[in-house]
Amino acid sequence: MHHKLAFIGFGNVARSLARLLMRKQAALERDYGITFSVTGIATGKHGYAVNPNGLDISQALQLVESGQSITSITNYHLPITTSIEVIAHSSADFMFENSPVNYETGQPAIEHVRAALNAGMRVSTANKGTVVHGYRELTALAKAKGKKFLFESTVLGGTPMFSTFREAMPAAELISFKGIINATTNIILSRMEAGETFEEAVRYCQGIGIAETDPSGDVDGWDASIKVAALATVLMKTPLKPQQVDRTGIRG
């Protein structure tokens, strides 16, 4: 079975996923009969690209990582100037939504997911804003369209937190949780404990790709707060916004 994929957001996480898919391409076809092509990419700083017959993903990676626009690899009869247009014209059947998180409203990621589901796509997102600010709406829309709204990677990365409760413990009642849910601050504090300054530890995390150029979402506690809100919203069935979480950063 062939799948057409769209990437909305093409930062570190999305590019790592693209490389993983490329590495696993032969195994996916051999073991599961799955083939794929990437037909749409939307970036925040490097433009947009659409080709319903398939984009050159290696070229897209090279262009973005050298600071160039990906518009040159588009092969489409209309100009593409927005993420919504990428969704509308890519002919994709699966969208990966990885745009930067908006802690206050969840936009524009919610609109991206809404547009993709309405276009008949299945959706997987690492964007926590879609869960905290749009969980009920997007879950209901996916069900109505007979599609999937998947968000496992929004909290604890590759740990199957949400699916464990959904598939293995559907009758369990979560009454509390405790743990480290922001890896960046955990690494920063560990390196400071070993003797580095705060600034040195932040630069290290930026260097290995887990902290953004502006690390405020991590070091000021917003990332942890929105993850707490996501866990409460989904697993405890208690809608919660990050602004309602008691938050303390690590700037000192």
Secondary structure, DSSP 8 states (H G I E B T S, - for coil): -EEEEEEE--SHHHHHHHHHHHHTHHHHHHHH--EEEEEEEE-SSS-EEE-TT---HHHHHHHHHTT--SGGG---SS---SHHHHHHHS--SEEEE-----TTT-TTHHHHHHHHHHTT-EEEE--HHHHHHHHHHHHHHHHHHT--EE-GGGSSTTS-HHHIIIII-TT-------S---HHHHHHHHHHHTT--HHHHHHHHHHTTSS-SSTHHHHTSHHHHHHHHHHHHHHS-----GGGS----S--
